[in-house]
Amino acid sequence: MVVTHHEVRTLERDGGGFVLGLRDADGNESTLRAAAVVNSAGLRAPEVAEMLGYPLDGGVVGEVEVPVFRQRVNRGVYYDVIDPEIARLVNRPVYPLPEHAAGGLGLHLTTDTDGGVHLGPNTEWLAEDATLDYRNPGAPEVRAQFLAAGQRFLPGLRDEHIAPGQVGYRPKLQQPGGAQADFLIWEDRGYVHLGGIESPGLTSSLAIAREVSALLR
């Protein structure tokens, strides 16, 4: 069974399995029973963990040692290289030396399957209750930072060669100014928690799937 476009409202253990309370886009509620739950909710993974009574800051529940599930939201903005002559100079990702404490890898150049070239993303730590806005307003000071970073790789890059691109949000286990944190993959009696899975999680998704499968066997 595949259920899409449903929000998980409740989650509790029931015997050896789980009962999920769901709500669809029209407000209709239903329940679903499952033998196992893999929490891959990204930014909202801590909310799902809380439904089962896990403390977000870690601790011991019964005889189970629970890791830290609390995440911070880190916003990343891109600018697109829109000049075809400049974009033609880049055919692979180009990275600066990373600044891990900043929460990202630094402004870098990436390519897509259509031959497009993108500069970014930057890093901006947000409050836990911040509203997630996926629009890129193209603030002048941010644009200037992107242009300066891009000119380190492409000295001929000019302001008219870039345009505001996409916006995304990272679920970070790392705290602002703290050490870089790896993905969290943790299992407890049929519940698997995937925490802090940022964009490299797409690249490593098959390996993560194998790990999850092994934990549930």
N, C-alpha and C positions, 0 to 999 in steps of 0.2 A: 504494500500500500504506500502510495506517495501522496502526502497532503501538503499543498502549497497555499500561500497567501493566508496563513493562519498565525495569529499571535499566541505565544505560550503565556497563559495567564497564571496558571498554577502548576506545580510539579511536586509530587510527593511519592514516597515509597509505599508499596502495597505488596506485602508478602515478599516474594523474591524478585518483584519487578517494580514498575513505575506506573503512575496514572498522571496523565497530562491534561490540564484543562485548557481548551483552545477557544479562540474567538476569530471568526472570519471577518472580511471587510464590511459585511452587512450587519455585523453585531450578533450573528448567530453563534451560540456556544455549543460546544461538544466536548467529549472526553475521548482520550486515546490511551490504550494500555500498551506498554512496551516492556520487553525483557531487559533492554539496555537503553541508556541515554548517552549520546555523544554531544556534549555541549560545545558547538562550534559557532556560537552567537556573536563572535567578534567583540565589538564595543560593549555589547550587552551581556556578555558571558558572566560577569559577576552577579548580575541580577538573577540569572537562572540558578547559579550556585546558591544564592541566598534562599531561594525557594525550598531547597533541601536542608536548610539550617546550617550551612557551612559558614564559619566566620571569615569575612573577606580579608582580615589581616592575619590570618593563620592562627594556629593553636592546636589543641588536642580535643577531639570530640569522641567521647567514649575511649576507645583504645586506638583511634585513628589519628595520626598526625597530619594535619591539614596545612598545605602550603599557603602562601599569600596569593589570594585571587584578585585583590584590588588592582585596578588598572587606572592609568592616567590617559587622557585623550590628547593626542598630538596632531595638530593640523598641518597638512602639507599642500602647498600651492605650486602649480606648474605654469611656465610660460612656454608657448610654442614658437619655434623658429619658422617663420612664414616665408622667408626669402628662399626660393628654390636653389639659387646658386650657393648660398651659405649652407643650406641643409645638405647639399650634395657632398660637402666635405666630410660629413660624419656618416660612417657606416657600421658603427658598433658603439656600445656604451663607453663613456669616458668619465672616470671618477677622479676627484681630488683626494688628497689624504683625508680620511674621515676624522670628524670631531665627535667621538662617541658620546661625550657628556652632553652635547647639544641635543641629542635625541634623534639624530639622523646621520646620513653619510655625507652631508654637504651637498651643495647644488652641483648636479652632474648632468651630463648629456645622455639621453637615451633615444633609441630609435624604435619605431613600430613596424608592423608588417606591411604598411602602406608606404613606407619610405619617409614618414614624418619624423621630425626631430623635436625633442622636448627638453626643456631645461628645468631642472628641479628634482625633487620637491624641496622646499625649505622646511623649517621646523618651527612650530609655535605651540607651546604648552597651553592648554585650556583648563578652566575650572571644571570640576566634575559635573556641574549643572549647566554648563554652557550649551547654548542652542547651536546645533550643527547646521551650518549654512554652506551649501555646495556651490554658491556663486563666487566668481572671482572678480572683485570690483576693480582690479587693476590700479591699486593705490600707487601714486607716483613714487613714494619712497621705497616700496617693495619692488616696483619695476626697475628702479635704479640699482638696487642690490642684485637683481637677476642679470641685468645688463653687464654690470661689473664682473660678476662671476662668469658669465658666458664669454666675456672678452679674454679671460685667462686661457681659454681653450681656442677661441676663434677671434683673433685680434681684429679682424675685419667686421665683426658684428656691430651693428648700429641699432639705435632705438627703434627705428622703423622696421627692423627685421624680426621683432618679437611681438607677440600678442598674448593676452591673458589666456591661460589654458584651464585644465581641470583642477578640482580641489578634492582632496581626500583626507581621511582621518585614520590615524594609527591607534590601535589599542596597545598601550605600552605598560609593561610591568615595571619598567625602569622609572625611577622618580626623577624629576627635574634636577639636572646637575649630577645625578648619580651614575653608577657604572652601568654599562650596557647589559641588558638582561636577555637571556635566551628564551625560546619558546617554552611554555609549560605544558607538559602532557602528563596527566595524573589520573589514576583510576582508583575507585573505591566501590566495590560491590556492584559492579555493573554500570556505574556512572563514570564517564570519562570527561575530564575537563581539559579543553584546549584554550589556553590563555596567552595573551600577548602575541598572537599570531599576526604578524604584520605582512607587508606585501611579499617578502620572500617565502611566505607560506604557500603562495600559489606555485612557485617553482618547486617547493619540496612537498607538495600535497600528496603525491603518490607514496613518498616515504612516510609521511605522517599517517596515511591510511593504513600502511602495513603495520606501523607501530600500534595504532588503535586496534586493529584486528587481532594482533598478538595479545594485547592486554585483555581482550574480551573472550579469548578462547578458554 
